Amino acid sequence: MENYHQADDAARELEPEQSSKKSPKKKPQLKPENPSRDIRLAAMNLLARREHGYQELLTKLGSKFSKSEHHPPELITEQLQILREQGLQSDERFVEAFINSKKNSGKGPMVVRQQLQQKGLKSEQITLALEAVEDQWFALAQALYERKYQGQPIVDHKEKARRMRFMQSRGFSFDQFIHLLDLAKV
């Protein structure tokens, strides 16, 4: 038994001395074979999941490659422009898909407009896209209202104010839902 412990001690003496604090080893940043291809591949992976706006892609790719000196912002912009020219990235398609997604989740035009502006899209583009589906907002507001309140009458002003706040928080204008409140009176 004593020989066994002596062998352990001998093995420990041969190991390089390690401090109690382990410092993380930094890997040297290797130069990628083709930085343009890396950026394009990352952008295509994002676009394969769902449509993205130009600014949104630029932000995501910028943060992904920000620590790399081999992927400068100019190269990211260049690759996104190529994707745009090839029709693989389109702000128009993104706006249309985004509006449909928000309509399906019961959001009104004011919320949709605000979220699209936060994603860096132009006001003119947003206005045109919202005008294209303008006739659908009244029906959507009615469907949302009916699903939420299921024909329950409004008994007092407090209840009416609560319902108005709900519809406004969903992004509908007063004009799009006021007629629904009039129909629900006792």
Order of alpha helices (4+ residues) and beta strands (2+ residues): alpha-alpha-alpha-alpha-alpha-alpha-alpha-alpha-alpha-alpha
